[in-house]
Amino acid sequence: MTNQHETDQANPPSWFGALKWGAMRQKDRANEKRVNNFAYMWVGLLVGANVLRYAIRAPEPVVLAVVLISIIPGLLLVKAYLKMLREADEMLRQLQFEALAVGFGAGFVCGLTAMFLFPPGPVWGFATLVPMVLGFCTRVILAGRKMAQTSSTTVEDEGLSE
């Protein structure tokens, strides 16, 4: 454990390294990977359902079955995300909560705006989902930069005190 801490101090993470778990504890890395794996399964099943419906023209009961099955990894994703937030350190928890707030806010504002501008249809979903995802991801990237800079400053300050 001490060797990892010394290595982290000698080579503070870049802002991109912070996004690739460079500044995260081992427990946080494992939790993040679990969340990502459930997200990939969930999205994969939903994409598969769309391919079955529109490209292959599978019968509706087959498509419905795949969509219903996708609920399982979706719920496991939520459970894993909550576990990640509970076990995360203060900085990572703050990063995630800020990203959720920005993503939700962007999706809410754009989705409501689309409801007044366009008739009901798929535009409403895209107008809500795309800003939500872009807002969340942008905030994570910007906060990752901040995390890396804070980590670098802390390492420099510790070096001065020795």
N, C-alpha and C positions, 0 to 999 in steps of 0.2 A: 504494500500500500504506500509506503514511504517513497519507493522508487517511482511510482506513477506520479505522486505529488511533485517530486523533484523534477521529473521530466516535464510536467505541465508548466512548472515555473521557469524552466530553462527555455522552453519553446512555447510561448503563449499562442493560443489559436488565432488564426486569421479570422476575418468575419465569415469567410466561406467555410473555414474549418469548424466554426461554431455551429453552422447549419448541418454539418456532417458529423455531429456528436463530438467534436473535438474538445468542447468545454463542458461536457456532461459527465456525470458520475456513471459508473457501470450500471447501477440500478435504473437510472433514467434512460440509458441507452436501450436496455432490455425492454422497458415499458414502451418506449417510442417504437421499437421494432414490432412489438406485439400490436400496437395500435395500427401501424402501417400495414401489417399482414392482414388484419381483419378488414381494413379499408380496401385493400386490393381485392380480397375475396368478394366483398360486397359489391364494389363497382364492377368487377368481372362478371358477376351473375347478372347485374342489371344491364350491362352491355350485351351479354349473351341473350337476355330476354328480348332486347331490341333487335338483335340480329335474327333471332328466331321469328319475331313478328314481322319485320319489314323485308329482310333479305331472303329468308328461307320460306316465309309464309307458312309457318307451322300452325297447327290447330291451336285455337285460343286456350283450351285446357292445358296444353303443354307450356305455353307462355305464362299462363297464370301460375302453374306449378313452380316454374323457375323464379318468378317474382316473389311468390310466397316463401320459397326456400331462402331467397336473399335476405329475408327478415332476420334469419338466425345470425349470420355474420354481422348484420347491421346492429343488432342488439348487443352482440359480443364486442363490437367496436365501441359502443357507448360505454359499456362496462369497463373495457380496457382503458379508455380515455379518462374516465373518472378515477380509476386506480392510478394512472400516470399522474394526474393532477394532485391526488392526495399524497403521493410519495415523492413528488418533485421538490427540489429546493425552491427557495423563495423567488429567485430570479427567473427560473424556468416557469414557475407557476404564474408569475406576473406577465411574462412574455405570452404565454398561452391565453390567459384571460384577456389581455389587451387585443390579441389577434382575434379572439372570438367576438369581442365587442365591436371591433372595426368591421369584421366580416358580416356580423349580424346587422349592424347599422347600414352598411352599404347595400346589402340585399333587401332590407326592409324599405329603405328609401327608394331604391330603383324599382323594386317590385310594385310598391304602391303607385309610383309615378306611371309605370307601364299599365296598371289597371285603369288609369284615367285616360291614357293616350291611345290604347289599342283595345280592340274587341277581345272577349275571352278566347284563349287559345294557347298554343305552346309558347308564344312570345312572353307571356307572364312568367312561365317557369324559367326561361333563359334570362329574362330581365332580373329575376331574383337570384338565381343560382350563380351566374357568371360573376356579377359584382361581389357576391358573398365569398366565392372562392378566391377571386383576385385580391379582395381586401384582406382576407385572412393571410394569404401567402405573402403579400407585400409587407404586412405588419411583422410576420415572422422573420422575413429577410432583414428588414430594418432593425428589428430588435436583436437579431443575431449579430449584426454589426456592432450594436451598442454593447452586447454581452462580450464580444471579443475585445472591444476597446476598454471596457471596464476591467476585464481580465488582464490585459496588458498593463494598464495603469496600476493595478494592484500588485502585479509582479515587480514593476519598476519601483513602487513605493517600498515594497518589502526589501528590495535590493539596496535601497538607500539607507534603510534602518539597520542593516547588518554591519 
